[in-house]
Amino acid sequence: MKKVLILVLIFILSICSMLLIPSVSAEDFVIEDGVLLSYSGNDNIISIPDNVYYIADGAFKDNTNISKLNLNADVRIIGNEAFYGCTSLKEIKGDKNVNYVGAYAFYNTPLYAGNELIKVGSVLVKNNANGELVADKSITMIAPYAFADNNDLTAFRASENLSVIGEGAFYRCSSLKTVDVSQHLSSVGPLAFYGTAFVNDSSEDFVTLGDGVLLQYKGNSASVKIPQSVKHIGGGAFYSDTDVTDIKVNEGVTSIGKRAFANCSSLKTISLPQSLVMIDDEAFARCKKLESIIIPENVELMGESIFYACGSLERAEFLNSADLSSGTFVNCATLGFVKLDGSVSSIGSSAFLNCANLTDLSVGDNVTSIGEDAFKGCDLLTISCNESSYAYEYSVSNGINVIQCGD
């Protein structure tokens, strides 16, 4: 009898083991400081680990095994192409707290099939709309390139809860003539309305939307003064404008969007207001005639590669305490003098890469971090700082000329 019971128990255990669903191993995830960088497993059902708030760009790209995604309550951000090419992904659960989705995050997945509205959290990701589209109160963001090249869309209306329209959201929607949004809209990405009838048919030099967001400057003046009605200079607003030589940004403007003045090949001078708080990535990239810049004291956030390849830039002074981001002055060959506010705490990687004529950099005592290749190719550089500072120690350790402040 005992032997029979043992055999029965073994049989039951074997059946149970066959029914068990393999769990996702924590070792399959690469996570740093709440950011899920990658996944190397092959499970069909994925549950994002607790405390992950950000799924990084391309984290699950081209994973054809995933059929169902369970997000935890902490996930707020899904990066560019995070689930691009996940050709089996049909279901997402637990996404209610997601408020940012990057470009093509779910492109080439079954979620894109059909004409129905696709929403992840409070973000409208895609919709093959015909005629008029209305974003209800549950939508706070339109994802980048969500409606790009949709020539059937004629009107877009949104509730007061919409605050962000991503890069290229309505790119080349040639039939889009009517755009109705509230004053709560405060951020519009580059090329969001490029090629639309809404912009192309406008007779205004300054095409604005929402809470004073400047979408595009259509004038041809060499000297431009931003109107008082503008509070945000949207991404790409002056992109590749070859006529403008000098710009005065009015008090009241709080942000300059991504690539707002990039490729303005004739721009020599720009005056920035005290009200300015944020400057986004590549805002002045490849402004090859820009000669000098002063960053006002209230700027709290500066994106990457802001002055990338500004070939005539000679002098830059930062009165603000925001950290210097990666690639700020890459390939600024004529840059000679830079002064950083004493409150700056870090200098990003490749910040001054290939600034061959940089001779004088003034650094305060609060700098405690200098990124990789920050001064690569700066063979003439002398850093001015206090002898007791991290910058002094860094300079000595890396063979950079250094002098005591005031000498």
Disulfide bonds with the S-S distance in Angstrom:
none
